Amino acid sequence: MPDLFTPLDHAALLAVLETVAIAAGQEILRIYAEGCDFALKDDQSPVTEADHAAEAIILAALRKATPDIAIVAEEEISGGHVPGDLGARFYLVDPLDGTREFVSRNGDFTVNIALIENAAPVLGVVYAPVRGVLFTGGTAGAQEITVGEGGAVTARKAIGCRASPDDLIAVASRSHRTPQTDAYLEKFRIADCVSVGSSLKFGLLARGEADIYPRFGRTMEWDTAAGDAVLRAAGGITLTLDGNPLTYGRRNQADDADFANPDFVAWGKL
């Protein structure tokens, strides 16, 4: 695909994404502490006040900072607000990835924001507000950021995937693990399999605590893009089952909805 856009200051934009994700996460924490009800969308996935409040914060900030870049955001899409031509550069936003984890109050939920260029995730932030951890990925590499009280950044460190050992550590979805996942992992020497929710799975790969994350079953591009960006910045990769890098911006798919992912396997360093 040709490069059809003007240069963008990725470092400056990544700083904006960090700030936006933390602001959205602070609002999620406020609602989490107070408690809230949830409703079911048409696909039977839950949605809460926190999803909508966080998305409103993110959309307002992104549209102010980069008004010419299209945004694909989960709750807007669910409400029927679908952007037109995305062009070669657009955002994917999941304001509260792991709403089931939010409702069950186990803390494994994240704020996900990614920038896509030429179908690849080039910038991404994944913020887990309960854990106080923010993963970022961009052209300068991947970082793990500690976020303290009031959303203040208290520490930063570079992270990277580890070279795959003979005995792998696998990571799997807490809420969506399937028999296909177990069957796939049987092909490898697996020392342990860790279950965790939301895009935190990509974070474990990116900081070298796990080696493989297979995902079979429905995911959407906003579920994976930010974590995938962090993983790639850390030296890993997310591949479809035919061995090609996972791409973004799928529309008019004959056998699935717009922005639906195929099955994939995320890897640390191969």
C-alpha positions in Angstrom: 0.0 0.0 0.0 1.5 3.4 -0.9 2.3 6.0 1.7 -0.4 8.6 1.2 -0.1 11.0 4.1 2.1 13.8 5.3 4.7 13.3 8.1 3.5 13.3 11.7 5.5 13.9 14.9 5.0 10.4 16.4 6.8 11.3 19.7 4.6 14.3 20.3 1.5 12.4 19.4 2.4 9.5 21.7 2.7 12.0 24.6 -0.8 13.2 23.8 -2.2 9.6 23.7 -0.6 8.9 27.1 -2.3 12.0 28.7 -5.6 11.2 27.1 -5.5 7.5 28.2 -4.7 8.5 31.8 -7.5 11.1 31.8 -10.0 8.5 30.5 -8.7 6.0 33.0 -9.2 8.4 35.9 -12.8 8.8 35.0 -13.2 5.1 34.7 -11.8 4.7 38.2 -14.2 7.3 39.6 -17.2 5.3 38.2 -15.6 2.0 39.2 -15.4 3.2 42.8 -19.0 4.5 42.8 -20.4 1.4 41.0 -22.7 1.4 38.0 -25.2 -0.8 36.2 -24.5 -2.3 32.8 -26.6 -2.9 29.6 -26.2 -5.5 26.9 -25.5 -4.4 23.3 -26.9 -6.1 20.3 -24.0 -8.6 20.3 -24.7 -9.3 24.0 -21.5 -7.7 25.2 -21.9 -5.5 28.2 -21.6 -1.7 28.1 -21.5 0.7 31.1 -21.5 4.4 31.9 -17.7 4.2 32.1 -17.4 3.0 28.5 -19.3 6.1 27.3 -17.6 8.6 29.6 -14.1 7.4 28.7 -14.8 7.4 25.0 -16.2 11.0 25.2 -12.9 12.2 26.8 -10.8 10.4 24.3 -12.7 11.5 21.2 -12.8 15.2 22.3 -9.0 15.2 22.9 -8.1 13.4 19.7 -10.3 15.6 17.6 -8.8 18.7 19.1 -5.2 17.5 18.7 -5.6 15.9 15.2 -8.9 17.0 13.6 -8.0 15.5 10.2 -7.4 12.0 11.4 -10.5 9.7 11.3 -11.4 7.8 14.5 -12.9 4.3 14.7 -14.3 4.0 18.3 -16.1 1.1 19.7 -19.1 2.8 21.2 -19.6 5.2 18.3 -19.6 2.2 15.9 -22.1 0.4 18.2 -24.3 3.5 18.0 -24.2 3.6 14.2 -21.7 6.4 13.8 -19.4 4.9 11.3 -16.7 7.1 9.7 -16.5 7.3 5.9 -13.2 6.9 4.0 -10.5 6.2 6.6 -7.6 7.1 4.4 -4.2 5.6 5.2 -4.0 6.9 8.8 -6.7 6.6 11.4 -7.2 5.8 15.1 -8.7 2.7 16.7 -10.2 3.3 20.2 -11.5 1.0 22.8 -12.3 3.2 25.8 -12.8 0.3 28.2 -11.4 -3.0 27.0 -12.6 -5.8 29.2 -16.0 -4.5 30.3 -16.7 -8.0 31.6 -13.7 -7.6 33.9 -15.0 -4.1 34.9 -18.4 -5.5 35.8 -16.9 -8.5 37.7 -14.6 -6.0 39.4 -11.3 -8.0 39.0 -9.3 -4.9 37.7 -8.2 -6.5 34.4 -9.5 -3.8 32.1 -7.7 -1.2 30.0 -8.0 1.9 27.9 -6.8 1.3 24.4 -5.8 3.9 21.8 -3.9 3.2 18.6 -2.8 5.0 15.5 -2.9 3.0 12.3 -0.7 3.9 9.3 -0.9 1.9 6.1 -2.9 -0.8 7.9 -0.2 -1.3 10.6 -0.4 -0.2 14.3 2.5 2.3 14.7 1.5 4.0 18.0 -0.4 2.6 20.9 -1.2 3.1 24.6 -2.7 0.5 26.9 -3.6 1.8 30.3 -4.8 -0.4 33.2 -6.1 2.2 35.7 -6.7 -0.2 38.6 -3.1 -1.6 38.3 -1.6 1.9 37.7 0.2 0.6 34.7 0.4 2.2 31.2 2.1 0.5 28.3 3.2 2.6 25.3 4.6 1.7 22.0 6.0 3.8 19.1 8.9 4.3 16.8 11.3 4.8 19.7 10.4 1.5 21.3 8.1 0.3 24.1 7.7 1.6 27.7 6.0 0.6 30.9 4.9 3.6 32.9 3.8 3.6 36.5 0.8 5.9 37.2 0.1 7.0 40.8 -2.6 8.8 42.7 -4.5 11.4 40.6 -3.0 10.1 37.4 0.5 11.3 38.0 3.3 9.5 36.2 5.8 8.3 38.8 8.2 6.1 36.8 9.1 5.0 33.3 11.2 2.1 32.0 11.9 0.6 28.6 10.6 -2.9 28.0 11.1 -5.5 25.4 10.1 -9.1 24.4 12.4 -11.9 25.4 13.8 -14.5 23.0 11.5 -17.5 23.0 12.8 -20.2 25.3 12.3 -23.9 24.7 9.5 -24.0 27.2 7.1 -21.2 26.5 4.9 -19.2 28.8 1.5 -18.8 27.2 -1.1 -16.2 28.0 -4.8 -16.6 27.3 -8.1 -14.7 27.6 -9.7 -14.8 31.1 -13.2 -14.6 29.6 -13.0 -16.0 26.1 -10.7 -19.0 26.2 -11.8 -21.7 23.8 -11.0 -25.4 23.1 -9.2 -24.2 19.9 -6.8 -22.3 22.1 -5.9 -25.3 24.1 -5.6 -27.4 21.0 -3.2 -24.9 19.4 -1.0 -24.7 22.5 -0.6 -28.4 22.5 1.7 -28.0 19.5 4.3 -26.4 21.7 6.2 -27.1 24.9 4.2 -24.9 27.4 5.7 -24.4 30.9 2.7 -22.4 32.1 -0.4 -20.6 30.9 -1.5 -17.4 32.5 -5.1 -16.2 32.2 -5.6 -12.4 32.2 -8.2 -10.0 30.7 -8.2 -7.3 28.1 -5.1 -6.0 26.3 -2.9 -6.8 29.4 -2.1 -10.0 27.5 -0.1 -8.0 25.0 1.6 -6.2 27.8 2.9 -9.5 29.4 4.4 -10.4 26.0 5.9 -6.9 25.6 7.7 -6.9 28.9 9.1 -10.4 28.5 6.9 -12.3 30.9 5.2 -14.5 28.3 5.9 -15.7 24.8 2.7 -16.6 23.0 -0.9 -15.5 23.0 -3.2 -17.4 20.6 -6.7 -16.0 20.1 -9.5 -17.9 18.4 -13.0 -16.4 18.2 -14.4 -12.9 17.7 -12.2 -9.9 18.4 -12.5 -6.5 16.9 -9.7 -4.2 15.7 -10.1 -1.8 18.5 -9.6 -4.7 20.9 -6.1 -5.5 19.6 -4.6 -2.5 17.8 -3.1 -0.7 20.8 -1.7 -3.8 22.4 -0.4 -4.9 19.1 1.4 -1.6 18.6 3.0 -2.0 22.0 4.0 -5.5 21.2 5.6 -4.6 17.9 7.5 -1.7 19.4 8.8 -4.2 22.0 10.1 -6.5 19.3 7.2 -8.9 19.0 4.6 -9.5 16.3 0.9 -10.5 15.8 0.4 -12.9 13.0 -2.7 -14.4 11.3 -2.9 -18.1 11.0 -1.4 -18.0 7.5 1.7 -16.3 9.0 1.1 -12.7 7.8 1.2 -9.7 10.2 -2.3 -8.7 11.4 -3.6 -5.7 9.5 -6.2 -3.0 10.3 -8.9 -1.2 8.5 -10.9 -4.2 7.3 -14.2 -3.2 5.7 -16.7 -4.9 3.4 -15.6 -8.4 4.5 -17.6 -11.1 2.8 -17.7 -13.4 5.8 -17.6 -11.0 8.8 -18.4 -7.5 10.0 -16.4 -4.4 9.4 -13.3 -4.2 11.6 -13.5 -7.8 12.8 -10.2 -9.6 13.2 -9.4 -13.1 11.9 -7.9 -15.6 14.4 -4.4 -14.7 15.3 -1.3 -15.6 17.4 0.7 -12.9 19.1 4.4 -13.7 19.7 7.3 -12.3 21.6 10.6 -12.4 19.8 10.5 -15.4 17.4 
